[in-house]
Amino acid sequence: MSDASQKEKLRQHFARRVTTQARVVLDTWQKIHTDTDSFAAHREELLSASDKLVRYAQRFEMSGHADAGSQILRIMQAWPADRSLDDSTERQLQDAIDALARSTLRRTDQSNTEAPHQFRRTPVYIALANGEMANRLIRQLEFFGFRASAFDSADELIEACALHKPETILMDVNFGGSVNAGISTIEHLQERHDTPIPIIFMSDEDGTIQTRLRASRCGGEEFFYPAVDPGQLIEKIETYTHGNTVEPYRVLVLDDSRAQAKFMETVLKRAGMTAHIITDPMEIIDSLDMFSPEIIVLDMYMPGCTGMEIARVIRQQDRFHSVPIIYLSAEDDVTKQLHAMSLGGDDFLTKPIDPKHLIATLHNRGRRARSLLALMIRDSLTGLYNHTHTLYLLDQEIVRARQKNQSLCFAMIDIDYFKKVNDTFGHPIGDRVLRSLSMFLKQRLRKTDHIGRYGGEEFAIILPDTRPSDARNVLNEIRERFAELLQPAGDREFNVTFSCGVTAWDNEPSQTLCERADRALYTSKEYGRNCVTLADN
């Protein structure tokens, strides 16, 4: 290797170090930006990451990164540690972060300076023999809020994973040029991590059971043979990433023993669950209304009543009819245990309780309860709330807005010329467009917003504590970005747009709100589609 090529390889290595550190800064800012109340908790983390970025960038003469990092440092150092982040400082920081994000774009992204800056906390790595497809996937993933990186060699991938563990890896089984070289790379990678990385394998040539078994044994969650188009891959990548982090289970515990109740609370919190503990059975109704538990744990024998009697009272309320109830007792008579469960219980744990046994039981019951609830309230195609539950949530948010004297907006979206998409490309592609829009909305709206599939190609969005002008601006930005997204259909690509109607709640019932949003939507259609109309109240 010549001196020039050695220097160039060294320069690229250092450039990757600077880029990796820049991603750490972006990730830390994303934590703060998602929850501004966490500014104090992450202030030192952002300061340290920015300082390291500046030192790296100056050392390796990457002025764009150095300037952006220095600007972040100046703003942070001028802001007192004991003060929360105000709007002016947040805007200054966001400008500096945007400058850093632009400097950190890969060369393949430089033509698109308007790429979204909403990055996931950890990356998605792509290791495909087909470089053109890898770059195409990266562009698509950026639209959905992912941060993706492609690699040309196994060594580069291994080095990147050592610096920053990815959320998932898309891997060609023959990545590296030889048979099953990609699987060998993953086997080597997985040995370095305590918890396995979810892997999505692809193969154009080998779909044998031997290859599939080997891929599965090293963390392969999916195996595509023959290879699939980017649309399907992005849906799978979404499945195995943690952007939509699983919320902790809400567990209500009723035990008249304060010592036992405290023990339960400690065990549940250590397991990452949200616990609400009561020791008086007469508080059960108020606790149900206030806490809305997903799992209920009841002591069997308490002064004044039994756990079985409490279970019967709980089951009389329709909304708690399917919530798992687990009894705790020293009772070891199997007949009595079965009788207790016949009166509304789902499981029976005998005291003294093994914490591992308790947590395993709660996880199993909670996971099943959530699955059943999802079947009842979510649309099977998109995973969004169905029509009925969307209207229920709208009623709930109206009550909350009235109680807190807050603003509330409601929007309806309709995909333009959707019938033409189905007629031209087929219903499977049409279904993928619906899933694409649902994923796009979930990535760009807040966790406190509610998104539902209203019917067909119509979607409904509930935006609590949001002013009408802000709702219009947010949805208009989403509309513009979605219109730029290329929808894959075999060897062809096409664009899809949507029309939107937005209205603000004006102390009226939900039906009136829906009707006004619907009229605003049709106004957008009359204006030529692909626009957002804000209704006049």
N, C-alpha and C positions, 0 to 999 in steps of 0.2 A: 504494500500500500504506500503511495507517495505521501510526502509531507503535506501537500495541499489537501489530499483527501482525508488524512488523519486529522488535520486542523478543522476541516469542515464537519467531520463526524463528532469531534469534541465540541464544536460550537453548537451543533444540533442537540447534543446531550445536555449542555448547560441551558440552552433555550427551553428544553423540556422541563428542567428544574424550575426555571422562573415561571413558566406557564402553570406548572403544578402548584407552586406557591400562590400564584394569582387565583387559582381555583379555590384554594383554602380561604383566601380573603372573601371571595364571592360567596362561598358557602356560609361563612360566618355572618356576613351581612344578611344573607337570606334568612337566617335564624332570627336576627333582630327585626328585619323588615316584616316578617310574618307575624311577629308579636312584639310591638314596640315596648311593651312593659318589661321585656327581657333585656333591654339595653344594658342595664347595670350588670346583669349576670354575665353578659358576653363582651362587655367593654374591654377588659384586659385581653381577652382572647383575640379580639379584632385588632387591638393595638400591637400585640406581639406578632400576629400574622402579617400585618402591614409593614412593621419594622423589618421583619425578615425578608419580605418581598423587595423592599427598597434596597437592602444590602445586596441581595442576589442580583437584582436588575442593574444596579450601578456597577457591580463587579463584572458582569457579562455584557455591559454596554447596551442594554435594552431600554432606551430612553422613555418610550411610551409607558412601559410598566413602572419605571422609576418615578416618572412625573405623577402618574395617577396615584401610586402608593404614597408619595410624599404629601400630596394633597389630602388624602385620607388621614394621614398622621397629623397634619397641621390642624385639621378640624377636630379630630378626637382629642388632641392634647390641649386644645383651647376650651374644651367643654368639661366642666367640673364633674368628678366621678359621682357626686351625691345628687346630681340633678337628672331628671328624666329627659328623654330626647324630645325637643320641641319641633314644631313643623318646619321652621326655617333651617335648623341644623340638619334635620332629616333630608330636606331638599338638597342642601349642599353636599351631604354625604352621597345621596343618590346620584348626583351629577358626576362626582368623582368615581363612584362605582361603575356608572355607565361608561366612563372613559376607559376604565380598566377592562371592562367586558369587551369593548371594541378592540383593545390591544391584544386581548387573549383569543380572539376568533382565529380559527385555523385558516390556512391559506385558501382552502376550498370554500370558506365562508365569506371571504373578504368582499365579494361582489354584493353581498347582502348586509349592508351596514345597519339595517333595521331589524336584525334578528332579535327575537325576544330575549329579555334579560332575566326571565323567571327561570332560574336553574334549580334542578334538584340538588339535594345535599350531597349525593354521591353519584358517580358517573355510571354510564352504561358503556361497556367496551365491546368493540366489534372486531372480529378477526376472521375476515373472509378472503378467499383467494381472488374473488372478483372485486377489484378496487372500485370500479364504477358503481356497482351496487352498494358497496359500503358507503361511499360518499352520498349517494342518493338517500340511503337510510338516515345518515346523519342529518341531512337537511330536513327530512320529514320529522325526525325525532325532536329537533330544535323547535319546530312549530308546536309540539305538544309539551313543551316545557322540560324536556329531558336534556341532559348534557351528555353527549356521546363522543367517543374518540375511536378512530380506526387505527389499526396497527399493521405494519408490513412484515413483521417477524415475531417469532415466539419470544425472543430475548426482550424486545421492546414491550411486549405485553406483560411478561413476568416482572420487568422493572417497574412498569406503571402500577401493577397490582401491589408491589411491595411498598410503593409510596402512598397509594390510596386504594383501598379495597373497593371494588365496584359493586353495584347493586345486582347486576347480572352481566353475563358475557354471552354474546352471540358468536358461536364458533363453528367454522367449517371443519368437518371431521378430518379433512386432508390438509388443513392449514399448515403451510410450511413446505408443501410440495410432495411429501411422501405419504404412503398409505397410513391412515389413522394417526398422522403426526399431530393433528389438532387434539385428539383424545389424549395422546401422551402428554401434551403440554398442560392440559387441564388436570390430569392425574398428578403431575408435578406441582401445579399451583395449589391444588386443594390440600396437599400435605402441609402447606405453610400457614393455613388458616384454621383457627379453632372451630369456627362454624363454616360449613360449606357455602360456596358461592353458587346461586342458581344458574345453571347453564342451559342455553337453548342451542341444540346442535342442528346443523344443516348438512345435507349431503346430496350431491347431484348423481352420484354413481353407486353408492353402497347403502343398501337398506336391509342388509342381512340381520338375522337375529343375533349373531355373534357380535356384530358391531353395535347394535342397539343395546345389548346387555352391557357391554363394556362402557358405553356412553352413560347408561343409567347408573352404573356402579360408582362413577366419579362425579355424580351430582347433576346428571342430565335430567332436566325436568320435562323437556320436549325434544322430539326428534322428527325433523321434517325431511321426508324423502318422497318424491323429489322436492327440490327447493320450492319455496312459496314466494308470493309477491310481498313487497314491503308493507302493504296494508295489514295483512294477516300477522306478519312478524311484529309490527308495532303493537297490535292488540295483545300478543303474547308477552312482549317485553313489559307492557303495562301491568300484566298479571303478576309478574315476578319482581316488581320493584316496590319500594316502600313509600312512594309518594303519598298514597292514601293509607297512612299508618293505622293499624287496627286499634280502635279505641279500647281502653281497659274495661273489663267487665265491671258493672255496677252491682255490688252485692250488698243486700240488706240482711243483717244478722240480728235476730232476737234471741237473747239469752239472759235469764234473770241473774246469773252469776256475773258480777262485775269482773272478777279475775279471769273467768273463761272468755268473756266478751273482749277484754283487753288482749288476751292471747290471740283470739281470732283476728282482731284488727291488725295486730303486728304481722301475723302470718300472711294475711291478704295483701297488705301494703308491700311487704317484701316481694310478693309475687307480681307486683305491678297492677293490682286491682284497686278499684275505688270502693272503699268500705264505708257503710253507714251502720253504726252499732246502736241498738236500743236495748234497755234492760227491763222496760215496763211494757207488757203486752197491750195496755190501753193506748199506747202511742202508735200502734201499727197503722191505723188509717191515715193519720197525718203524715207519717213517714212514707207511706206508699205514694201519696199525692205529691209530696215534696221531692222525693228521691227518684221515683220511677225506676225501681230496680229491674235488672235483667235476670237475677237469681236471688232466691230468698232462702235463708238458712234459719230454721226454727228449732229451738230447744223443745223436746217432747213434753217435759213436765215442769210447769211453772205455777207459782201461787195464783190461785184464782181461775186458771184455765189451762188447757193443754195445747200443745202444738197442733194437734189434729183439729181442735175447735177453731184455732186461728186460721189454719189452712182452709177450712170450709168457708170462713168469712171472706178470705181473700178470693177464693174461686167464685164467689157470688158476683164479683165485678168482672165484666166481660174483658176489659183490657188486660187483666192479669190472669186470664184463664189458661194461657199457655206458658206463663212464666214458671220455670222449674222451681220446685220447693224441695229442699233437702232437710230431713230431720236429723237432729243430734240427740243422742240419748245413751245411757248406760244399759238400756234394755237389750238383752241378748236373746229374748224369746222370738224366734222367727215368725211364729203365728201372729204375735202382736205387731211385729214390724210390718208384715204384709197387710194387716188390718189398717195400720196407720197410713200406709201408702194408698190403700183403696179409698181413703177419705181425702184425697187431694195431693198426696206427696208423690215425689218422683224417685227419691233415693233415701237411703237410711245409713248414717254413719254412726258407729258405736264409739262411745267415749271409753278410754282416752283416745283422742284423735291424732293420727299420724299426719303431720303437716303436708307431707308429700302426697298422701292418699287424698286429703282434702282438696289440695290444689288441682290434682289430676281430675278429680270428680267435677270440680267447678268448671274447669276448662272444657271437659267433654260435654257437660250439660249446657254451658254457655254457648259453645260453638254450634251445637245442634239447635238450640233455641234461636240463635241468630239466623241460621240457615232457613229454618221454617218461617221466621218472620219475614226474611227477604223474599221468599216465595209468595207471601201474601201481599207485600207492599211495593215490590219492585217489578219493573218491566223486564221480562226474560231476555229480550234482545240487547238492550242498552245498559241494563243494570241501574237505570235511573228510577226514581219513584214513579209508580203508576198513577193514572188519572185520579183515582179515588183518594189515594194517600196524599197526593199533591194538594188537593182541595182541603183535606183535613189539616195539613200543615199550614195552609193559607189561613184557615180559621184560627189556628193556634197563634200564628204570628200577629193576626189582627188583635186578638185578646192581649197579647204582650205589648203591642204598640200602643194600645189604649191605656194599659196600666202604667207604662213608662213614659207616656206622652212622646213617643218617638215617631219618626217618619217611616214609611214602608212603601216599597215599590213592587209592582208586579209586571212581568213582561211575558209576551207570547212570541214565539219564533216559528217561522214556517220556511222550510227549504224550498227554494225557487225551482220550478220546473222539475219536480222530483219524479213525476210520471215519465218524463222524457228520459231521465237517467235510467229508470227501470226498463223502459222500452228499448233503449239503445244498448245498454250494457248488461241487462239481466237483473233479476231480483237479488241474487247474492251480492252483487256489487252495490245495489241500492241499500241493502242491509248494512254493508260495510260503511257506507256514507253516513248512515244514521249513527252507527257506533263511533265513527270518527268525530262527528259533531258532539256527541255526548262526552267523549273523552276530552275534546277541546274545551268544552264549557267547564268540566270538572277541574281542569288544570288552571283555568284562568279566573275562576270565581272563588270567593272566600269559603271557608268551611262552614260559616254561619249562613250562607245562602243555600237555598233549596232548589234543586233542578229536577224536573219531572218530564216524562214523555206524556204529553197531553193526549196524543192519539195520532196514528199515522206518521206523517212527517212534521207534526207540530210538537213543540216543546214549551214548557212553562217554567219561569224562573221567579222565585220569591227572594227579594232583596231587603232584609230587615235593616232598620236604622240607616237608610240610604236616601239621599235627596234625589228628586227626579232628574236634575241635570247631571248628577254623578252617575246615576243608573244609565241614562242615555249615552254618556261618554264612554263608560266601560263597555257597554254592549256594542257600541259603534266601533270601538277599537277591536273587539273580538270579531265583529263582522268583517272588518277590513283584512285582518290576519287570516281568517278562515277562507276568504275568497282567494288568497294567494296560495293556499295549500293545494298541491297536486294530488289528485285522487288516482291511485293506480288501478288499471283494468287490463291485466295481461301485459301486452307490449305497448299499450296506449296509456295516456294520462289525460285527465280533464279536471276542470275547476268547477266548484259548486259554490253558490251564494245562498244567503238567506235574507228574508225580510223580518222585521221586528216591530212590535208595538209595545210601548211602555206607558204605564200609568201610575199615578201616586194614590195611595189610600187617602180617602177624605171622609173618614168616619162613617163609611157605608158597609153593607154586608158584602161577603166575598163574591156573591153572584154578580152584583153590580160592578165590582172591580174587574172581574173576568170579562164581562161584556164590553167594558170600556177599553180594556187592553186588546180585545178582539177587533173592535172597530179601528183602533189605531194601527193594528196589523194590516187590515184591509186597506187603510189609507196608504201604507207603505207599498202595497201591491199596486194600487192605482197610480202611485208616483213612478212606477217603472221597476219595482222590486229592488233588492239589494240595497236597502236603506233602513234606518231606524226612525220611527215616528213617535214623538212624545205627545200623549193625549192631553187635551185641554180639559181640566176638571170643571 
